[in-house]
């Protein structure tokens, strides 16, 4: 079932408003690349596609502005936020800082269930290929979901709802760039990197975990920057 269909079922039970439906679908489509950077988001077209009111779409787009996924331009409506190397590098710097805080807290506070969740998330992630497609490679949606779950499991014991929310927001914004890394063929064993990270978490080696995670994040950014230089897809 599509995301719209799933939300429609919930909405029929009174659990979702039109604004929430529009917000969740548009947000998902931006993160998955269906709405490309700097695309004009036409309110009437989106309202007809999602079968909601134009007011619901307008409110949903306004909610996406502070998440930096949508930009509101005076007298010109809304557009998908652009991508840039400067933005990616800024995101990566901030992610590294937030990861360090969240990981150290989780190592200190995590219990047996936290450890089990990390093991399970890493195992599920390892079972999925990163890319799919024979003629044209694309990111595997199942891997993308499991990758997010793995990174969340690592910080899930930090004990701060606000810290987790910020971690998720920065992670999702960074994911908009991930597809570019497919354009660079570099020797890298991502499964092994994740395995090492999980092992350091279970050993409660906070400093080693932070150091390895930062290197992991920066390696991805370096590949994306290299890809952007080759493909000219990001300013």
N, C-alpha and C positions, 0 to 999 in steps of 0.2 A: 504494500500500500504506500502511496506517496505521502510526503509530509503534509500536504494540504488535506489529503483524505484522513490521515490520523488525527489532525487537529479538528477537522470537521466532526469526526465522531465524538470527540471530547466536547466540542462546542454544543452539539445537540443535547448533551447532558448538562449544559450550563456552565461548563468548566473553562470555556474560552470565549473571550469577546472578539468582535471583528478586528479591533485594533491589535490584540495579541496575536491573532492568526496572521494578519498582515506583517506584523513585526517579525514573527518567527520564520515565516517563509522567506521574506525579503532578506533577512539577516543570513539565513542558511544559503540562499542563492548567491549572496555576495562572497561569503567565505568559501564556497565551492567554485567560484569563478564563473558562474552562469551570468551574473551581471559584472561585466569587465570594468576595470578602473576607468574613471572619468565618463562612464556611460550616464547619460541623462535619464533619470528615473521619472517617467511620465505618470503622474498621479492617476489620470483617467484610465490609461492602459492597464496599469497595475490593478486598479479597482475592478475592472472588467475581468481580468485574468483570474483574480482571487475571489471574485464574486462577493466583494465587500463594498462599503461606501467609500467615496473619495475622501471623506473626512477621516475615516479609519486609516487609510493609507498615509495621509498627510501626518497624522499623529504618530504612526509607526515610524515614518522617516525621520521625524523630529527626535524620536527616542534613539535612533541610530546615530545621530550627530555626535552626542557626547562620547559614544563608543569609538568615534573616529573611523567609522565604516562608511558614513555618508557625510557629504559636505553640503551645506545650505548656502546658495549664492544669491545675493540680493537681486530680486526681480527676475531671476533665471531659474528658480526652483531648486531641485535637489539633484546631485550627481554622486556616483560612487566615488569614494575617496581614492585619489591617485596613489600609485606606488612609486617609491623612489629609493635609491641606495641610501641617501641620508636618513630617510625614515627607518629603513630596515636596520641600519647601524645603531640608530638611537634606540629602537625597540630592543635590539639585542643587548645593548649596554644595560638598559633598565631591567630586562628579563634576568640577566645574570645577577643583578643586585637582589631582585625579589626572590629568585631561586635560592640564593645563598641563605637568606633569612628563613624562608619556608623549609628548606631542607634541614638546616641546623635545628630548628624547632621540632621538626618531625622525628629526627634521630633521637632527640632528647625525650620526646613525649610518646613516641610510637610504642604500641603494644604488640602482642602476638598476632592479633587480627591485622594490624598494619603490615606486618611482615608477610603474612599469608596473602594479603591483597597484592603486594608487590610481586611476589612469586607467581601468582595466578595471572596478573596482568602481563608480566614479561613472557610467560609461557604462551598466552594467547597471541601476543604480538609476534613472537617468533614463528608461529604457525601460518602467518599470512605473508604472501609476497608483497613487496613494496609497490611494484608496478604490475599492470595488467596490459594486455594487448600485444598482438604479434607484429602488426605492421606499423602501428603508432603507439608508443608507450604512453601510459597515463597512470597517475597515482591510483592505487587500489583503494576505493572508498572504505572498505572494511579495515584495511591497514591504517588508514588515517584515523578512524574511530578508535582502534585499539591502541594506536600510538598516543592519542590524547589521554586515554584511560591509564596508560602506563605512567605518563608524566604526572597525572593527577594523583595516582596512588602514592607516588613518592612523597608528595607534599601534604597528603590528606590528613596527617596527624599533627599539623602545625598548631591547631587550636584557635585559629582566627578566621572567622567568616569573611572579614574584609580582605585579609591577605589572600585567601583562596579565590575570592572574586577578582582581585587584581591580577593574580597569577593566571586565571582563566582568560581574562580579557586580553592580556599581553600575548598569551599563547595563541589565541585565535587570530589576533591581528597579524602575528608573525606567520601563521599558516597560509595567509594569502600569497606569500612569496614562495612557498615550498615547491610548487610545480616547476619553477624555473630551474631548480637543481637537476631536473631530469636532462637538461641540455648540456650538462658537463659529465663526461665519463672520467671519474676519478677513482682510484683504488680506495675503497672504503667498505668495511664490514660493520654495517649499522647494527646488525644483530649482536655482534660481539661487544660493541660499545654499550648497548643496552644491558647486556649480561654483566659486564663489569660494573656498571652503575648500580644495578640491582644488588650485586654482591657487596659493594661498599656500604650500601644502605643497611643490609642485613648484618654486616659486621659492626655497625654503629660507628663507622669511621667518617665522622662529619666533615673533617677538613679534606680528606681524600675524595669524598663524595662531591663536595662543592667544587673542588678543583677539576675533577673529571667531567662534571656536568657543564661547567663553564667552557671547557675545551670542546665538548660535544656541541653545544649551542653555537659557538664561534666557528666551528668547522662547517656547520650547515650554512651559516651566513657567508663564509668565504666562498663556498661553492656557488651560492646564489649570486654573489657579486661577480664572480667569474663568468657565470652564465649570462648575466645581464650585459656584460661587456661584449660578449660574443653575439648575442641575439638582438641587442638594442631595444629590449622590451621594457626596460625600466630606466627612468631618467637618473 
